[in-house]
Amino acid sequence: MTMIDLSSPEPKDAELARCYVIHEQNILIAADRWQLPVLPAYMLRQHPHYHYLGLLNGEPCYVCELSNHELDDGSLQPVPLRQLISGGLDEPGFSMVSRALQFLSWQKNHRFCSRCGSPTEAHHRDLAMTCQACGYFQYPRITPCIIALVTRGEHALLGRSTRFPEGMYSCLAGFMEAGESAEQALAREVREESGIEVTNLQYLTSQSWPFPHSLMLGFHADYAGGDICIDDDEIVAADWFHYRSLPMIPPPGSIARTLIDHWVARFQ
């Protein structure tokens, strides 16, 4: 079983390390082996362009922007992160990739202090950007979101966004607003996007989702009333689908697919 450890300090005696080389939303892998590059750990420790992330199966993991990847031998090929998800990446592996992607995005967007505007620099130990001028610390931003599978007996409410591949439907989702609980956000988002009221909310699971820096909180909910009336903004189509005749849905590895599969399993 793959294990992830984000709390242990950077090991000083490891021989090898995984390196997550990132370019935009792409992960670079060795195309002939479909694997992340594995490099001598001593070359990455304390290097200003390679940042320690944690341990995966006891092996240290580092992240680097492609433009700063000094150890590239030309064998790496970019693969979209979403393709890795559908390719069977396990949960700990996806969590580490997500951490790598979010770290670089956060670092790029926090080069200046949000309090006084002075340049920031990476903290020597913590995952933080620090301002020498005013002493302010900026930690990686995590945005909580809810995602819900609303069901009515043997039917599930699924919606379609313009961002989805042609024909794909998924669970309804949205960002939490300041002052909201997850349950309040769920009821509001479902109502705004579909016109449907919900009841009997049941939390199932969560997932770090690096598009760009979300924490998805997954729920099941029962239909309580209302007729479908889409907002025609975030959602361009929605309908009730029987568990035996679902449309194209998100791939395994996504929290939406987990919610749907968990519900369908009730009827097996």
Buried (B, 14 or more C-beta within 10 A) or exposed (E): EEEBBEEEEBBEEBEEBBBBBBBEBBBBBBEEEEEBBEBEBBBBBEBEBBBBBBBBEEBBBBBBBBEEBEBBEEEBEBBEBBEBBBEEBEBBBBBBBBBBBBBBBBBEBBEBBEEEEEEBEBEEEEBBBBBEEEEBEBEBEEEBBBBBBBBEEBBBBBBBBEEBEEEBBBBBBBEBEEEBEBBBBBBBBBBBBBBBBBEEBEEBBBBBBBBEBBBBBBBBBEBBEEEBEBBEEBBBBBBBBEBEEEEBBBBEBBBBBBBBEBBBEEEE
